[in-house]
Amino acid sequence: MTLKNCCVCGKDDAPYKCPTCRESYCSVGCCKEHKTQSCEPPVLSEELKAHQSANRWKYDFPTEDTVPMEKLQQLHDSKELKQCLQSSHLRNVMKTVMNSPNPTEAIALAMKKEPIFVEMADACLKVVELPDHAKPC
């Protein structure tokens, strides 16, 4: 990780970044001072925008478990999944899973003890799994 100079006072090794403009700052005082100035999100070059757009839906290393982008889009649009995700309890369970040192174990535990997690998983599987008639034997 490379640290930059503070955009307010110039101090070396400013460890924090403005969430809007990504400029570095070194302290709460400099953060407050920076907030008094207007800042804008960084502007991407046209070349970088084109590259990101062209590669948005590509996988570098697809596997047999890779979910096709059209299925991910269907998940994004799923009313059933959105309804599940309205639950703050489910979102907290998901944070616990994501922050677990052993996510596989955390998922198994959530599947046993959290009906809302099972409901969310089922909603996802309805979208991404092959229909029964298309599954291999």
C-alpha positions as CSV (number, residue, x, y, z in Angstrom):
1,M,0.0,0.0,0.0
2,T,1.5,3.3,-1.0
3,L,0.6,6.3,1.2
4,K,0.5,9.8,-0.3
5,N,0.9,13.3,1.0
6,C,-2.0,14.9,2.8
7,C,-4.0,17.1,0.4
8,V,-4.5,19.7,3.2
9,C,-1.3,20.0,5.1
10,G,1.2,18.1,2.9
11,K,2.3,15.7,5.6
12,D,3.9,12.5,4.3
13,D,2.1,9.1,4.6
14,A,-1.5,10.3,4.9
15,P,-3.4,7.0,5.6
16,Y,-7.0,8.2,4.9
17,K,-8.8,8.9,1.7
18,C,-11.8,11.1,0.9
19,P,-14.6,8.8,-0.1
20,T,-15.7,11.3,-2.8
21,C,-12.5,12.5,-4.5
22,R,-10.1,9.9,-3.2
23,E,-7.6,12.5,-2.1
24,S,-5.4,11.5,0.9
25,Y,-5.5,13.2,4.3
26,C,-3.8,12.6,7.5
27,S,-6.1,13.5,10.4
28,V,-9.6,14.4,11.6
29,G,-8.6,18.1,11.4
30,C,-7.4,17.8,7.8
31,C,-10.6,15.8,7.0
32,K,-12.8,18.6,8.4
33,E,-10.8,21.2,6.5
34,H,-11.0,19.2,3.3
35,K,-14.8,18.9,3.7
36,T,-15.1,22.7,3.6
37,Q,-13.7,22.6,0.0
38,S,-15.7,21.2,-2.9
39,C,-14.5,17.9,-4.3
40,E,-15.5,15.8,-7.2
41,P,-15.1,12.1,-7.9
42,P,-12.0,11.3,-10.0
43,V,-12.6,11.4,-13.7
44,L,-11.8,8.2,-15.6
45,S,-10.0,8.5,-18.9
46,E,-12.1,7.5,-22.0
47,E,-9.7,4.7,-22.6
48,L,-10.2,3.3,-19.1
49,K,-14.0,3.7,-19.3
50,A,-14.0,1.8,-22.7
51,H,-11.8,-1.0,-21.2
52,Q,-14.1,-1.3,-18.1
53,S,-17.2,-1.3,-20.3
54,A,-15.8,-3.9,-22.7
55,N,-14.8,-6.2,-19.8
56,R,-17.7,-5.6,-17.5
57,W,-19.3,-9.0,-18.1
58,K,-16.3,-11.1,-18.7
59,Y,-14.7,-13.7,-16.4
60,D,-11.0,-14.0,-16.2
61,F,-11.1,-17.6,-14.9
62,P,-14.5,-19.2,-15.3
63,T,-15.1,-22.5,-13.5
64,E,-18.0,-25.0,-13.6
65,D,-19.5,-23.0,-10.7
66,T,-19.3,-19.7,-12.5
67,V,-22.7,-18.1,-12.7
68,P,-23.4,-16.7,-16.1
69,M,-23.9,-12.9,-16.2
70,E,-27.5,-13.2,-17.5
71,K,-28.3,-15.2,-14.4
72,L,-26.6,-12.6,-12.1
73,Q,-28.7,-10.0,-13.8
74,Q,-31.8,-12.1,-13.1
75,L,-30.8,-12.2,-9.4
76,H,-30.4,-8.4,-9.5
77,D,-34.0,-8.1,-10.8
78,S,-35.5,-10.9,-8.6
79,K,-38.4,-9.5,-6.5
80,E,-38.3,-12.5,-4.2
81,L,-34.6,-11.9,-3.4
82,K,-35.1,-8.2,-2.9
83,Q,-38.0,-9.0,-0.5
84,C,-35.6,-11.3,1.5
85,L,-32.9,-8.6,1.5
86,Q,-35.2,-6.1,3.1
87,S,-34.7,-8.0,6.4
88,S,-32.1,-6.3,8.5
89,H,-31.7,-9.6,10.4
90,L,-30.7,-11.4,7.1
91,R,-28.3,-8.6,6.2
92,N,-26.6,-9.0,9.6
93,V,-26.4,-12.8,9.2
94,M,-24.8,-12.2,5.8
95,K,-22.3,-9.8,7.3
96,T,-21.4,-12.4,9.9
97,V,-20.9,-15.0,7.1
98,M,-18.8,-12.6,5.0
99,N,-16.6,-11.6,8.0
100,S,-16.2,-15.2,9.3
101,P,-12.7,-16.7,9.1
102,N,-14.5,-19.9,7.9
103,P,-17.3,-18.7,5.6
104,T,-18.3,-22.3,4.5
105,E,-18.9,-23.2,8.2
106,A,-20.8,-19.9,8.8
107,I,-23.0,-20.6,5.8
108,A,-23.7,-24.2,7.1
109,L,-24.6,-22.8,10.5
110,A,-26.9,-20.1,9.0
111,M,-28.6,-22.7,6.9
112,K,-29.4,-24.7,10.0
113,K,-30.4,-21.9,12.3
114,E,-31.7,-19.0,10.2
115,P,-34.9,-19.7,8.2
116,I,-34.6,-16.3,6.4
117,F,-31.1,-17.3,5.2
118,V,-32.6,-20.5,3.8
119,E,-35.3,-18.5,2.1
120,M,-32.7,-16.2,0.6
121,A,-30.6,-19.1,-0.6
122,D,-33.7,-20.8,-2.2
123,A,-34.6,-17.6,-4.0
124,C,-31.1,-17.4,-5.4
125,L,-31.1,-21.1,-6.4
126,K,-34.4,-20.8,-8.2
127,V,-32.7,-18.3,-10.5
128,V,-29.3,-19.8,-11.0
129,E,-29.9,-23.6,-11.0
130,L,-30.7,-25.4,-14.2
131,P,-34.3,-26.6,-14.5
132,D,-34.7,-30.3,-13.6
133,H,-35.2,-31.4,-17.2
134,A,-31.9,-29.7,-18.2
135,K,-29.8,-31.2,-15.4
136,P,-27.3,-34.0,-16.2
137,C,-28.1,-37.5,-14.7
